[in-house]
Amino acid sequence: MKTSPVDREAFQRMAPGIITATGFLGDDPRSPERIIEEDAIFFDELGLDFDTVAERLQELAKRGEAGLGEPITVGKLLVQSGDARGMLPCPWEDGFFHKNAVSVSPADIPLEACVEGEDMLIYSELSIHMLKVHHFCQGRGSPFRLEPSLIKRLLF
């Protein structure tokens, strides 16, 4: 993957303390370029499409808003959507997105028993944007990592 100057600047803004306290890379030792490349391969191997996944995540976030901050059942999933005040910029500087957090987990597992990244997917409006537009799932260990295998297991 050839990295453009825009990408290099975006990758620098992903570090902890620049846009968010924890950043976007978690404890993943891979470079952002490598994360994007490998996640694209995983998406392909799992038969996932970035646009389709982004649309499904957006749909679940919208459905979760009906719970007014409380978890609601959507099919076989438990969805909880919460908002915070303010906006976050995309590291690529192509928009600002409302601060929010949506959690999606299997409805048949008690919420308190779910483990983030294993049973529970947590994402935001910015996460959806970065997935759809930049094919960026965030690094492993990032609180809003969109793990391809978990997406496949939970959403499809």
Secondary structure, DSSP 8 states (H G I E B T S, - for coil): ----HHHHHHHHHTSTTTSSSS-SSTT--S-HHHHHHHHHHHHHHTT--HHHHHHHHHHHHHHHHTTTTS-EEETTEEEEEEEEEEEEE-TTSS-EEEEEEEEEEETTS-GGG--BTTTBEEE-HHHHHHHHHH-----TT-TT---HHHHHHHH-
